[in-house]
Amino acid sequence: MDLPDVTLATLASRENISFGYMYLSAVLKQHGAGVRLIAASDARDLLEQFDRAPTPVIGFSATTGLHHVYLRWARALKRARPE
């Protein structure tokens, strides 16, 4: 079963990308999805990077506290790209 291409978005930081993103990316690729990672500093940065190569699916991995950031990003993305 081939899956649609996916963008995984995370807040840019000095820390390494979490293993969760790497595990998810590996499984998605095994099932035929193209996967790209965006490390964005804010919603505007997310939109700019996403627009360079949009995908039908975007995902966020959130922990307590950061979930507020990702909710704002998802709302901004939905407003800018309602399709």
Rosetta constraint file for C-alpha pairs under 8 A:
AtomPair CA 1 CA 31 HARMONIC 6.25 0.50
AtomPair CA 1 CA 32 HARMONIC 7.31 0.50
AtomPair CA 2 CA 31 HARMONIC 5.56 0.50
AtomPair CA 2 CA 32 HARMONIC 4.68 0.50
AtomPair CA 2 CA 33 HARMONIC 6.38 0.50
AtomPair CA 3 CA 28 HARMONIC 7.38 0.50
AtomPair CA 3 CA 31 HARMONIC 6.32 0.50
AtomPair CA 3 CA 32 HARMONIC 5.69 0.50
AtomPair CA 3 CA 33 HARMONIC 4.86 0.50
AtomPair CA 4 CA 32 HARMONIC 7.82 0.50
AtomPair CA 4 CA 33 HARMONIC 5.39 0.50
AtomPair CA 4 CA 34 HARMONIC 7.18 0.50
AtomPair CA 4 CA 55 HARMONIC 7.81 0.50
AtomPair CA 4 CA 56 HARMONIC 6.70 0.50
AtomPair CA 4 CA 57 HARMONIC 7.15 0.50
AtomPair CA 5 CA 33 HARMONIC 4.80 0.50
AtomPair CA 5 CA 34 HARMONIC 4.42 0.50
AtomPair CA 5 CA 35 HARMONIC 5.87 0.50
AtomPair CA 5 CA 55 HARMONIC 5.62 0.50
AtomPair CA 5 CA 56 HARMONIC 6.49 0.50
AtomPair CA 5 CA 57 HARMONIC 6.64 0.50
AtomPair CA 6 CA 33 HARMONIC 6.74 0.50
AtomPair CA 6 CA 34 HARMONIC 6.14 0.50
AtomPair CA 6 CA 35 HARMONIC 4.95 0.50
AtomPair CA 6 CA 36 HARMONIC 6.58 0.50
AtomPair CA 6 CA 55 HARMONIC 5.69 0.50
AtomPair CA 6 CA 56 HARMONIC 6.69 0.50
AtomPair CA 6 CA 57 HARMONIC 4.84 0.50
AtomPair CA 6 CA 58 HARMONIC 5.62 0.50
AtomPair CA 6 CA 59 HARMONIC 7.36 0.50
AtomPair CA 7 CA 35 HARMONIC 5.78 0.50
AtomPair CA 7 CA 36 HARMONIC 4.94 0.50
AtomPair CA 7 CA 37 HARMONIC 5.77 0.50
AtomPair CA 7 CA 38 HARMONIC 7.08 0.50
AtomPair CA 7 CA 50 HARMONIC 7.96 0.50
AtomPair CA 7 CA 54 HARMONIC 7.82 0.50
AtomPair CA 7 CA 55 HARMONIC 6.24 0.50
AtomPair CA 7 CA 57 HARMONIC 6.26 0.50
AtomPair CA 7 CA 58 HARMONIC 4.59 0.50
AtomPair CA 7 CA 59 HARMONIC 6.24 0.50
AtomPair CA 8 CA 21 HARMONIC 7.42 0.50
AtomPair CA 8 CA 35 HARMONIC 7.32 0.50
AtomPair CA 8 CA 36 HARMONIC 6.23 0.50
AtomPair CA 8 CA 37 HARMONIC 4.84 0.50
AtomPair CA 8 CA 38 HARMONIC 6.21 0.50
AtomPair CA 8 CA 58 HARMONIC 5.71 0.50
AtomPair CA 8 CA 59 HARMONIC 4.79 0.50
AtomPair CA 8 CA 60 HARMONIC 5.92 0.50
AtomPair CA 9 CA 37 HARMONIC 5.81 0.50
AtomPair CA 9 CA 38 HARMONIC 4.69 0.50
AtomPair CA 9 CA 39 HARMONIC 5.97 0.50
AtomPair CA 9 CA 40 HARMONIC 7.19 0.50
AtomPair CA 9 CA 46 HARMONIC 7.70 0.50
AtomPair CA 9 CA 58 HARMONIC 7.11 0.50
AtomPair CA 9 CA 59 HARMONIC 6.16 0.50
AtomPair CA 9 CA 60 HARMONIC 5.35 0.50
AtomPair CA 9 CA 61 HARMONIC 7.73 0.50
AtomPair CA 10 CA 37 HARMONIC 7.68 0.50
AtomPair CA 10 CA 38 HARMONIC 6.22 0.50
AtomPair CA 10 CA 39 HARMONIC 4.93 0.50
AtomPair CA 10 CA 40 HARMONIC 6.31 0.50
AtomPair CA 10 CA 60 HARMONIC 6.40 0.50
AtomPair CA 10 CA 61 HARMONIC 7.15 0.50
AtomPair CA 11 CA 39 HARMONIC 5.44 0.50
AtomPair CA 11 CA 40 HARMONIC 5.21 0.50
AtomPair CA 11 CA 41 HARMONIC 5.83 0.50
AtomPair CA 11 CA 42 HARMONIC 7.41 0.50
AtomPair CA 12 CA 39 HARMONIC 4.51 0.50
AtomPair CA 12 CA 40 HARMONIC 4.96 0.50
AtomPair CA 12 CA 41 HARMONIC 5.22 0.50
AtomPair CA 13 CA 39 HARMONIC 7.86 0.50
AtomPair CA 17 CA 21 HARMONIC 7.01 0.50
AtomPair CA 17 CA 22 HARMONIC 7.80 0.50
AtomPair CA 18 CA 22 HARMONIC 6.87 0.50
AtomPair CA 19 CA 23 HARMONIC 6.03 0.50
AtomPair CA 20 CA 24 HARMONIC 6.07 0.50
AtomPair CA 20 CA 61 HARMONIC 7.91 0.50
AtomPair CA 21 CA 25 HARMONIC 5.91 0.50
AtomPair CA 21 CA 61 HARMONIC 7.60 0.50
AtomPair CA 22 CA 26 HARMONIC 6.14 0.50
AtomPair CA 23 CA 27 HARMONIC 6.37 0.50
AtomPair CA 24 CA 28 HARMONIC 6.13 0.50
AtomPair CA 25 CA 29 HARMONIC 6.08 0.50
AtomPair CA 25 CA 35 HARMONIC 6.24 0.50
AtomPair CA 26 CA 30 HARMONIC 6.18 0.50
AtomPair CA 27 CA 31 HARMONIC 6.50 0.50
AtomPair CA 28 CA 32 HARMONIC 6.53 0.50
AtomPair CA 28 CA 33 HARMONIC 5.28 0.50
AtomPair CA 28 CA 34 HARMONIC 7.49 0.50
AtomPair CA 28 CA 35 HARMONIC 7.27 0.50
AtomPair CA 29 CA 33 HARMONIC 4.89 0.50
AtomPair CA 29 CA 34 HARMONIC 6.12 0.50
AtomPair CA 29 CA 35 HARMONIC 6.84 0.50
AtomPair CA 38 CA 46 HARMONIC 7.12 0.50
AtomPair CA 38 CA 49 HARMONIC 6.98 0.50
AtomPair CA 38 CA 50 HARMONIC 7.60 0.50
AtomPair CA 39 CA 46 HARMONIC 7.76 0.50
AtomPair CA 40 CA 45 HARMONIC 5.45 0.50
AtomPair CA 40 CA 46 HARMONIC 5.19 0.50
AtomPair CA 40 CA 49 HARMONIC 7.87 0.50
AtomPair CA 41 CA 45 HARMONIC 6.01 0.50
AtomPair CA 41 CA 46 HARMONIC 7.39 0.50
AtomPair CA 42 CA 46 HARMONIC 6.26 0.50
AtomPair CA 42 CA 73 HARMONIC 7.57 0.50
AtomPair CA 43 CA 47 HARMONIC 6.22 0.50
AtomPair CA 43 CA 72 HARMONIC 7.36 0.50
AtomPair CA 43 CA 73 HARMONIC 5.01 0.50
AtomPair CA 43 CA 76 HARMONIC 6.58 0.50
AtomPair CA 43 CA 77 HARMONIC 7.74 0.50
AtomPair CA 44 CA 48 HARMONIC 6.23 0.50
AtomPair CA 45 CA 49 HARMONIC 6.16 0.50
AtomPair CA 46 CA 50 HARMONIC 5.89 0.50
AtomPair CA 46 CA 73 HARMONIC 7.53 0.50
AtomPair CA 47 CA 51 HARMONIC 5.97 0.50
AtomPair CA 47 CA 77 HARMONIC 6.54 0.50
AtomPair CA 48 CA 52 HARMONIC 6.80 0.50
AtomPair CA 49 CA 53 HARMONIC 7.45 0.50
AtomPair CA 50 CA 54 HARMONIC 5.22 0.50
AtomPair CA 50 CA 55 HARMONIC 7.90 0.50
AtomPair CA 60 CA 70 HARMONIC 6.74 0.50
AtomPair CA 62 CA 66 HARMONIC 5.76 0.50
AtomPair CA 62 CA 67 HARMONIC 4.99 0.50
AtomPair CA 62 CA 70 HARMONIC 7.05 0.50
AtomPair CA 63 CA 67 HARMONIC 5.92 0.50
AtomPair CA 65 CA 69 HARMONIC 7.81 0.50
AtomPair CA 66 CA 70 HARMONIC 6.53 0.50
AtomPair CA 67 CA 71 HARMONIC 6.07 0.50
AtomPair CA 68 CA 72 HARMONIC 6.35 0.50
AtomPair CA 69 CA 73 HARMONIC 6.30 0.50
AtomPair CA 70 CA 74 HARMONIC 6.02 0.50
AtomPair CA 71 CA 75 HARMONIC 6.16 0.50
AtomPair CA 72 CA 76 HARMONIC 6.13 0.50
AtomPair CA 73 CA 77 HARMONIC 6.08 0.50
AtomPair CA 74 CA 78 HARMONIC 6.08 0.50
AtomPair CA 75 CA 79 HARMONIC 6.13 0.50
AtomPair CA 76 CA 80 HARMONIC 6.15 0.50
AtomPair CA 77 CA 81 HARMONIC 5.75 0.50
AtomPair CA 77 CA 82 HARMONIC 7.71 0.50
AtomPair CA 78 CA 82 HARMONIC 4.88 0.50
AtomPair CA 78 CA 83 HARMONIC 7.84 0.50
